[in-house]
Amino acid sequence: MANRSLSAVLAFMCIHFSLSVFVYPEFILRSTQQAHWEVVLFGSLVELFFMWILLKGLRVFPNQDMIDILSNRGAGWTWLVLVPFGLYLLIAFSNLTRSFAELITIVFLPDTPIWALVFPFISIPLYASLKGMGVILRAGTLVAFICIPVVLLSLLGCIPNFQLHNAAPAWDPSFSFIRRPDTYTGFGTFMGFTLIGLFPAAAPIKTKWFYGAWGVVMLFNLYFVYMPLFIYGQENSTQLPFPVIVSMDTVEIPWLAFDRLTVFYVVASMMFAFLLFAINIHAIAKIGTRVLPRLKLGPMSWAVAAFAFCMAVSLKGWFYIEQSAWLLNPIRFYCLFVLPLSVYWVSRRKKVPA
């Protein structure tokens, strides 16, 4: 049981790493010109609050995930809560798939067609999702033990290039980031906690472990934001596509067999992405079977993958990816508030004696 609980916590961390890799630092660097830690802390505390609410609700329903919890309460819960969440996951999944394909184009394969790069980001997670959540979480444990040390090595290799004075000033008394749209677009990273709701059917939830993992993730998010800031400064870092990746290109390690440290980081990030996408396909397909009960989980998973592939390929470039991320804000915050509160409210109703 402890091993399964650990696999859920490690999957939670891997999900956040896959979401924090690219777009998050870019949005946060644009959201303010000083005290970037305030922005990261603000988003992290919001996530912690709603994660606490979600975990309190899930504790009342052992061995049930949030899709079962809400859909069993009636069609109204399915349509008002789960369908918007599934729609959000589907669009975000398509955007992230194209984002990773764009990254591979820049780092490895500039002449490869986009559809050929998108295909493995769809097909491999689809195969994993068809095996079920238990298999996905066990695979996540392997991914975590292999890739997290690689990510640490990649990140720490940049420290010799840091210029700490680039982070000044370190305090913004006006909290100007609250008025910037980029702050809220960056909240896509903090939506990772919602996927905890899919774990209880496959792994017991150890609440304290998730709080500890949240702290680790927050520290990584701070590093992801400050690494390009320390190296390039505020003005230059806001102009960079994939600022973390570009920052790693400044590192030279003589004893390393590869010319670029970026190779390790990108490969590890791809593994995190495969895990996230497999969970997304499973979640979207399961929600779809609640809306269309005649369809089985397998065919629905294939349909989700096909739609995501078509949508990812149809995006015309990085500008449209960023625009679609911005347009997701209303449904993102709807899900951020409504999903955990709904699970908690249903759990409180269960406690009330008839």
VENHU-V996369 format. One line per field, one symbol per residue. ss: DSSP state (A for helix, B for strand, O for the rest). phi: phi as a letter, one per 20 degrees, with the letter a starting at -180 (. if undefined). psi: psi as a letter, one per 30 degrees, with the letter a starting at -180 (. if undefined). Layout:
BEGIN
ss: ???
phi: ???
psi: ???
END
This chain:
BEGIN
ss: OAAAAAAAAAAAAAAAAAAAAAAAAAAAAAAOOOOAAAAAAAAAAAAAAAAAAAAAAAOOOOOOOAAAAAAOOOAAAAAAAAAAAAAAAAAAAAAAAAAAAAAAAAAOOOOOOAAAAAAAAAAAAAAAAAAOAAAAAAAAAAAAAAAAAAAAAAAAOOAAAOOAAAAOOOOOOOOAAAAOAAAAAAAAAAAAAAAAAAOOOOOOOOAAAAAAAAAAAAAAAAAAAAAAAAAAOAAAAOOOOOAAAAAAOOOOOOOOOOOOOAAAAAAAAAAAAAAAAAAAAAAAAAAAAAAOOOOOAAAAAAAAAAAAAAAAAAOOOAAAAAAAAAAOAAAAAAAAAAAAAAAAAAAAAAAOOO
phi: .ffffffffffgffgfffeefdfggffffefbdblffffffgfffffgfffgffffffffcfmcefffgeffepfffffedfffffffffffffffgfffffffffedcfdeggffefgffdffffgfffeoffffffffffgffeefffffgffffeggefcfffeffebcfelfffedgfgefffgfefgfffgfeegfdbfedgffffffgfffffffffgfeffffednfffffeeflgffffffeecdgeffefcfggffffffffffgfgffffffffffffffecffeeffgfffffffffffffffferfgfffffffffggfffgfgefffffffffffffffff
psi: eeeeeeeeeeeeeeeeeeffedeeeeeeffflglhffeeeeeeeeeeeefeeeeeeefffikgklfeeeeffflfeeeefeeeeeeeeeeeeeeeeeeeeeeeeeeeeifgkkeefeeeffeeeeeeeeffleeeeeeeeeeeefeeeeeeeeeefffefgkjffffklgkjffhfffgkefefeffeeffffffeffeeffkkjjeeeeeeeeeeeeeeeeeeefefeeefleeefffkkieeeeefffkjjefkflfkfeeeeeeeeeeeeeeeeeeeeeeeeeeeffeiffkleeeeeeeeeeeeeeeeefkfaeeeeeeeeeffeeeefeeeeeeeeeeeeeeeeefkk.
END
